[in-house]
Amino acid sequence: MVGFIGQSADADAVTDKSWRRWGHLGPGLVCGRADDLIKYFSRLRDQGAQRFYVWFADFAAPESIAEFGESVIAEFPR
């Protein structure tokens, strides 16, 4: 579960909403801006992960999903 904080998003609002809805997942929830998530997914890749299935904790708007793709997913070539 990902709480993606886009460039124009309020970091506290996204994080708070994500934790209210999904905090029971513990380490299964990660919140952050693009650079934070790139580091997070890079660590998982370095541990052997080959594929990620991402659910957006805040039921992300299409614009947010597009930004996630352009800023985070783009950093992981196939």
Z-matrix of the N, CA and C atoms (Angstrom, degrees):
N
C 1 1.441
C 2 1.520 1 106.96
N 3 1.331 2 116.21 1 131.06
C 4 1.462 3 121.49 2 -176.26
C 5 1.519 4 110.48 3 -122.00
N 6 1.317 5 115.49 4 129.97
C 7 1.457 6 122.13 5 169.61
C 8 1.516 7 106.59 6 -101.88
N 9 1.327 8 117.21 7 90.22
C 10 1.466 9 122.06 8 -176.56
C 11 1.518 10 109.80 9 -80.94
N 12 1.323 11 115.14 10 125.40
C 13 1.458 12 121.40 11 178.46
C 14 1.521 13 107.28 12 -102.36
N 15 1.310 14 116.04 13 99.18
C 16 1.460 15 121.29 14 179.97
C 17 1.514 16 111.91 15 -69.91
N 18 1.332 17 115.57 16 172.08
C 19 1.467 18 121.24 17 -176.59
C 20 1.518 19 113.10 18 -55.78
N 21 1.308 20 117.23 19 -40.53
C 22 1.465 21 119.73 20 -176.10
C 23 1.533 22 112.67 21 -99.17
N 24 1.323 23 116.62 22 6.14
C 25 1.467 24 120.26 23 -177.10
C 26 1.524 25 111.48 24 -83.29
N 27 1.309 26 115.48 25 153.43
C 28 1.459 27 123.15 26 174.49
C 29 1.531 28 107.26 27 -83.27
N 30 1.319 29 116.37 28 109.78
C 31 1.466 30 121.33 29 -174.71
C 32 1.525 31 112.31 30 -56.88
N 33 1.320 32 117.05 31 -44.02
C 34 1.466 33 119.92 32 -179.21
C 35 1.521 34 111.47 33 -64.67
N 36 1.328 35 116.86 34 -40.58
C 37 1.467 36 120.45 35 -178.84
C 38 1.525 37 111.19 36 -65.25
N 39 1.330 38 117.12 37 -44.80
C 40 1.470 39 120.43 38 -179.86
C 41 1.524 40 110.24 39 -64.91
N 42 1.322 41 116.43 40 -45.77
C 43 1.463 42 120.39 41 -179.13
C 44 1.524 43 111.36 42 -63.60
N 45 1.326 44 116.69 43 -46.30
C 46 1.468 45 120.21 44 179.73
C 47 1.527 46 111.83 45 -60.93
N 48 1.321 47 116.63 46 -46.08
C 49 1.462 48 120.37 47 -179.53
C 50 1.530 49 110.53 48 -63.73
N 51 1.314 50 116.39 49 -42.14
C 52 1.465 51 120.58 50 -179.93
C 53 1.523 52 111.07 51 -62.01
N 54 1.333 53 116.92 52 -45.37
C 55 1.461 54 120.28 53 -179.15
C 56 1.519 55 112.26 54 -69.74
N 57 1.313 56 117.44 55 -34.21
C 58 1.476 57 119.10 56 176.83
C 59 1.525 58 110.56 57 -63.45
N 60 1.314 59 115.85 58 -41.82
C 61 1.470 60 119.76 59 -176.40
C 62 1.520 61 113.13 60 -81.84
N 63 1.313 62 117.66 61 -37.90
C 64 1.457 63 120.91 62 -168.23
C 65 1.523 64 114.76 63 -128.45
N 66 1.314 65 118.05 64 9.62
C 67 1.461 66 121.02 65 -178.16
C 68 1.517 67 114.18 66 -57.67
N 69 1.324 68 116.53 67 -25.50
C 70 1.471 69 120.00 68 179.18
C 71 1.528 70 111.99 69 -64.23
N 72 1.332 71 117.43 70 -13.20
C 73 1.461 72 120.53 71 178.47
C 74 1.525 73 112.26 72 -78.09
N 75 1.328 74 116.28 73 -11.66
C 76 1.464 75 119.86 74 -179.79
C 77 1.514 76 111.02 75 59.37
N 78 1.349 77 117.14 76 -123.29
C 79 1.462 78 119.59 77 -177.79
C 80 1.533 79 113.27 78 -70.16
N 81 1.320 80 117.26 79 -3.66
C 82 1.464 81 120.62 80 176.12
C 83 1.513 82 112.67 81 -78.59
N 84 1.328 83 116.99 82 -3.55
C 85 1.463 84 122.83 83 177.14
C 86 1.513 85 108.33 84 -115.21
N 87 1.317 86 116.67 85 128.10
C 88 1.461 87 121.10 86 175.48
C 89 1.524 88 107.86 87 -128.54
N 90 1.330 89 115.98 88 134.01
C 91 1.462 90 121.66 89 178.95
C 92 1.518 91 108.54 90 -122.43
N 93 1.326 92 116.20 91 141.56
C 94 1.454 93 118.28 92 175.90
C 95 1.508 94 112.74 93 170.39
N 96 1.315 95 113.57 94 172.09
C 97 1.462 96 121.99 95 174.79
C 98 1.524 97 107.80 96 -80.06
N 99 1.311 98 116.72 97 175.12
C 100 1.463 99 121.33 98 -175.39
C 101 1.526 100 112.06 99 -53.29
N 102 1.334 101 118.06 100 -47.72
C 103 1.462 102 119.58 101 -177.38
C 104 1.527 103 112.28 102 -63.50
N 105 1.331 104 117.15 103 -35.12
C 106 1.470 105 120.63 104 176.65
C 107 1.526 106 110.95 105 -64.80
N 108 1.328 107 115.85 106 -43.06
C 109 1.464 108 120.07 107 -176.73
C 110 1.524 109 111.56 108 -73.20
N 111 1.317 110 117.24 109 -33.14
C 112 1.466 111 120.00 110 175.21
C 113 1.528 112 109.19 111 -61.46
N 114 1.323 113 117.36 112 -44.49
C 115 1.472 114 120.91 113 177.75
C 116 1.529 115 110.70 114 -62.62
N 117 1.327 116 116.78 115 -43.41
C 118 1.465 117 121.65 116 -179.34
C 119 1.534 118 111.20 117 -60.69
N 120 1.333 119 116.32 118 -51.97
C 121 1.462 120 119.68 119 -178.59
C 122 1.527 121 111.72 120 -69.23
N 123 1.323 122 118.02 121 -30.58
C 124 1.467 123 120.83 122 176.55
C 125 1.524 124 110.88 123 -63.81
N 126 1.335 125 116.68 124 -41.36
C 127 1.470 126 119.61 125 177.38
C 128 1.530 127 110.91 126 -61.78
N 129 1.324 128 116.34 127 -42.47
C 130 1.467 129 119.26 128 178.62
C 131 1.528 130 110.95 129 -64.32
N 132 1.332 131 116.17 130 -41.37
C 133 1.467 132 120.06 131 177.94
C 134 1.524 133 109.98 132 -61.45
N 135 1.332 134 116.62 133 -43.58
C 136 1.462 135 120.94 134 -179.67
C 137 1.527 136 112.09 135 -63.90
N 138 1.329 137 116.81 136 -22.51
C 139 1.464 138 121.48 137 177.09
C 140 1.525 139 111.81 138 -88.17
N 141 1.334 140 116.75 139 -0.04
C 142 1.454 141 120.58 140 175.35
C 143 1.516 142 116.50 141 113.48
N 144 1.332 143 118.24 142 -3.76
C 145 1.474 144 119.71 143 178.64
C 146 1.527 145 109.31 144 -64.74
N 147 1.305 146 116.00 145 136.38
C 148 1.459 147 121.46 146 -178.99
C 149 1.517 148 113.02 147 -113.02
N 150 1.311 149 116.85 148 -13.40
C 151 1.468 150 120.60 149 -174.79
C 152 1.523 151 108.43 150 -150.37
N 153 1.334 152 115.85 151 143.78
C 154 1.463 153 121.53 152 177.97
C 155 1.516 154 109.59 153 -127.13
N 156 1.298 155 116.09 154 134.68
C 157 1.461 156 122.43 155 172.63
C 158 1.520 157 105.68 156 -111.75
N 159 1.313 158 116.48 157 116.94
C 160 1.460 159 120.97 158 -172.31
C 161 1.515 160 110.50 159 -109.54
N 162 1.316 161 115.72 160 126.10
C 163 1.467 162 122.60 161 170.94
C 164 1.512 163 106.27 162 -109.45
N 165 1.309 164 116.39 163 136.44
C 166 1.457 165 120.73 164 -178.74
C 167 1.521 166 109.86 165 -91.57
N 168 1.319 167 115.42 166 123.14
C 169 1.458 168 122.49 167 -173.91
C 170 1.517 169 113.34 168 -63.26
N 171 1.332 170 116.58 169 -27.75
C 172 1.464 171 119.75 170 -176.29
C 173 1.525 172 111.74 171 -104.49
N 174 1.345 173 116.49 172 19.86
C 175 1.468 174 120.87 173 -179.09
C 176 1.529 175 109.09 174 52.14
N 177 1.308 176 115.49 175 55.20
C 178 1.464 177 125.06 176 -169.34
C 179 1.525 178 114.21 177 -47.59
N 180 1.307 179 113.30 178 142.07
C 181 1.464 180 121.59 179 174.18
C 182 1.528 181 108.50 180 -69.95
N 183 1.332 182 117.86 181 154.75
C 184 1.466 183 120.47 182 179.72
C 185 1.533 184 113.33 183 -52.42
N 186 1.326 185 117.43 184 -36.06
C 187 1.464 186 120.41 185 179.93
C 188 1.529 187 110.99 186 -64.92
N 189 1.314 188 116.10 187 -37.34
C 190 1.460 189 121.11 188 178.94
C 191 1.528 190 110.55 189 -68.41
N 192 1.309 191 116.31 190 -40.32
C 193 1.466 192 120.41 191 178.13
C 194 1.524 193 110.01 192 -64.83
N 195 1.325 194 117.08 193 -41.19
C 196 1.468 195 120.97 194 177.96
C 197 1.528 196 110.26 195 -61.89
N 198 1.325 197 116.75 196 -43.87
C 199 1.468 198 120.13 197 178.92
C 200 1.526 199 110.85 198 -63.60
N 201 1.318 200 117.61 199 -39.55
C 202 1.462 201 121.64 200 177.07
C 203 1.530 202 109.72 201 -59.82
N 204 1.322 203 116.45 202 -43.96
C 205 1.457 204 120.22 203 178.82
C 206 1.515 205 112.85 204 -62.99
N 207 1.324 206 115.69 205 -43.77
C 208 1.463 207 120.81 206 -177.71
C 209 1.527 208 112.57 207 -71.89
N 210 1.318 209 117.12 208 -32.15
C 211 1.463 210 119.47 209 -173.94
C 212 1.525 211 114.36 210 -102.04
N 213 1.320 212 117.96 211 -29.20
C 214 1.469 213 120.48 212 -177.25
C 215 1.526 214 110.90 213 -107.49
N 216 1.311 215 116.98 214 -59.07
C 217 1.468 216 119.84 215 -176.18
C 218 1.522 217 111.62 216 -59.92
N 219 1.324 218 116.74 217 -35.25
C 220 1.466 219 120.53 218 -179.29
C 221 1.529 220 112.43 219 -59.72
N 222 1.313 221 117.49 220 -21.39
C 223 1.467 222 121.71 221 -179.89
C 224 1.529 223 113.28 222 -79.35
N 225 1.315 224 117.22 223 -3.67
C 226 1.461 225 121.43 224 -177.23
C 227 1.524 226 109.81 225 -121.34
N 228 1.331 227 116.33 226 85.66
C 229 1.469 228 118.72 227 -179.41
C 230 1.525 229 111.03 228 -63.85
N 231 1.294 230 115.19 229 152.29
C 232 1.474 231 120.57 230 -179.71
C 233 1.491 232 111.88 231 -74.17
